[in-house]
């Protein structure tokens, strides 16, 4: 059976990563979302098991000790991680998996899965990013400054990624992400394996 592919999307806060991931999942069949674990509280409109698995810090630390994460990191005082067993089993079944994770996590995934596809989302400008974070209204001034400072360092990681999508227009950015997934599905070894042509071609 053809092995599934890992697609990793990372971006600084405020670029629109969550929105673009949802739009991509709605438009690409056979691509499923890996729901991350986190110790932070749910935001308004978020649901356990859909947006995140919301768990206690004690439980998260137990999972670290049990080697239950593919990757994990502490971000803004909260822990985030990708469950190992579910992702690996779904990849074995040939599913393509989408990970919405931060840059620390993307680096860990690249070490474990060199063939993973890493996609970085950029804002059209620094001023637009700052305006988007302000418009969310979920940050006080000190946390907003912290997020902007972190965004500067995160943007320096752009060259570590395979693809870059600029979220200046939501529809166009969604189409760019779709194109990346479709192109990866048309790579020679995947097409030959999917259609059982690796051996068949030798007899043609």
C-alpha positions in Angstrom: 0.0 0.0 0.0 1.2 3.5 -0.8 2.5 5.4 2.3 0.7 8.6 3.1 2.4 11.9 3.1 2.8 14.5 5.9 2.0 18.1 5.1 3.1 20.6 7.7 1.8 24.2 7.7 3.6 26.7 10.0 3.3 30.5 10.4 3.6 33.3 12.9 0.5 34.1 14.9 -1.9 36.3 12.9 -1.1 35.1 9.4 -4.3 33.0 9.0 -3.0 29.5 9.4 -6.1 28.0 11.0 -8.4 29.5 8.5 -6.3 28.3 5.5 -6.0 24.8 7.0 -9.7 24.5 7.3 -10.3 25.7 3.7 -7.7 23.3 2.4 -9.3 20.4 4.2 -12.6 21.3 2.7 -11.2 21.3 -0.8 -8.9 18.3 -0.9 -10.2 14.8 -0.6 -8.1 12.2 1.2 -6.3 14.8 3.3 -7.1 14.5 7.0 -6.2 16.7 9.9 -4.1 15.7 12.9 -5.7 17.2 16.0 -3.0 18.4 18.3 -2.9 18.2 22.1 -2.6 21.3 24.2 -2.6 22.5 27.8 -4.1 25.9 27.0 -7.8 26.7 27.6 -10.2 26.5 24.7 -10.9 29.8 22.9 -14.4 30.9 22.1 -15.8 28.7 19.3 -13.2 25.9 19.8 -14.2 22.3 20.6 -12.3 19.5 22.3 -11.4 16.8 19.8 -12.0 19.1 16.8 -9.7 22.0 17.2 -7.5 20.5 19.8 -7.4 17.8 22.4 -7.5 20.0 25.6 -5.7 18.2 28.4 -4.0 19.1 31.7 -0.3 19.8 32.0 0.1 16.7 34.2 -1.5 14.5 31.5 0.7 16.2 28.8 3.8 15.4 30.8 2.7 11.8 31.2 2.4 11.6 27.5 5.9 13.0 27.0 7.3 10.4 29.4 5.4 7.7 27.5 7.0 8.9 24.2 3.4 9.5 22.9 4.3 12.5 20.8 5.8 12.9 17.3 6.7 16.4 18.3 5.9 18.8 21.1 6.9 22.3 22.2 6.1 24.9 24.8 4.7 28.0 23.3 3.6 31.1 25.2 3.6 29.1 28.4 1.4 26.3 27.1 2.3 22.9 25.7 1.4 21.7 22.3 2.0 18.2 20.7 1.2 15.8 17.9 0.1 12.4 18.9 2.3 9.7 17.5 0.2 6.5 17.3 -2.7 8.0 15.4 -0.6 9.8 12.8 1.7 6.7 12.1 -1.3 4.4 11.7 -3.0 6.7 9.3 0.1 7.1 7.3 0.4 3.4 7.0 -3.1 3.2 5.7 -2.1 5.6 2.9 -3.7 8.7 4.2 -2.2 12.1 3.7 -2.1 14.0 7.0 -2.1 17.8 7.6 -0.3 19.1 10.6 -0.9 22.7 11.8 2.1 23.2 14.1 4.6 25.8 15.0 8.2 26.1 13.7 9.7 24.2 16.6 7.4 21.3 15.8 8.1 21.6 12.0 11.8 21.2 12.7 11.2 18.1 14.8 9.0 16.6 12.1 11.6 17.3 9.4 14.2 15.3 11.5 11.8 12.3 11.8 10.3 12.5 8.3 12.8 14.1 5.9 10.2 13.5 3.1 7.5 15.6 4.8 6.3 18.6 2.9 6.9 21.8 4.9 4.9 24.9 4.0 5.4 28.3 5.5 2.7 31.0 5.4 3.7 34.6 5.2 1.7 37.8 5.6 1.7 40.3 2.7 3.6 42.8 5.0 4.7 43.4 8.5 2.0 46.1 9.0 -0.7 43.8 7.9 0.4 41.1 10.4 0.4 43.6 13.2 -3.1 44.9 12.2 -4.4 41.3 12.1 -3.1 40.6 15.6 -4.6 43.9 17.0 -7.9 43.2 15.3 -8.3 39.8 17.0 -8.7 41.7 20.3 -7.5 38.7 22.3 -4.1 40.1 23.4 -3.2 42.8 25.9 -0.4 45.2 24.9 2.4 43.2 26.5 1.3 39.9 24.9 0.9 41.6 21.5 4.5 42.9 21.8 5.7 39.4 22.7 3.9 37.9 19.7 5.3 40.5 17.3 8.8 39.9 18.7 8.4 36.2 18.2 7.1 36.7 14.7 10.3 38.4 13.7 12.4 35.5 14.8 9.9 33.0 13.3 10.1 34.7 9.9 13.8 34.0 9.7 12.9 30.3 9.5 11.3 30.7 6.1 14.3 29.3 4.2 13.9 26.0 6.1 10.6 25.2 4.4 9.9 23.6 1.0 7.2 26.0 -0.1 6.0 29.5 0.8 2.5 30.8 0.4 1.7 34.5 1.0 -1.7 35.1 2.5 -2.6 38.3 0.8 -5.8 37.0 -0.7 -7.6 34.1 1.0 -8.9 32.5 -2.2 -5.5 32.7 -3.9 -3.6 31.4 -0.9 -6.0 28.4 -0.7 -5.5 27.6 -4.3 -1.7 27.8 -3.8 -2.0 25.3 -1.0 -4.2 23.0 -3.1 -1.6 23.1 -5.9 1.2 22.0 -3.6 -0.8 19.0 -2.3 -1.8 18.0 -5.8 1.7 18.3 -7.2 3.1 16.1 -4.4 0.5 13.5 -5.2 1.8 13.4 -8.8 5.4 12.7 -7.9 6.6 9.7 -9.9 7.0 7.1 -7.1 3.6 7.9 -5.6 1.8 7.6 -9.0 3.5 4.4 -9.9 2.8 2.9 -6.4 -0.9 4.1 -6.4 -1.6 2.4 -9.8 0.5 -0.7 -9.2 2.8 0.2 -12.2 6.2 -0.3 -10.6 6.5 -3.9 -11.9 3.9 -3.6 -14.6 5.9 -1.1 -16.6 8.7 -3.7 -17.0 6.5 -5.9 -19.0 5.0 -3.3 -21.3 
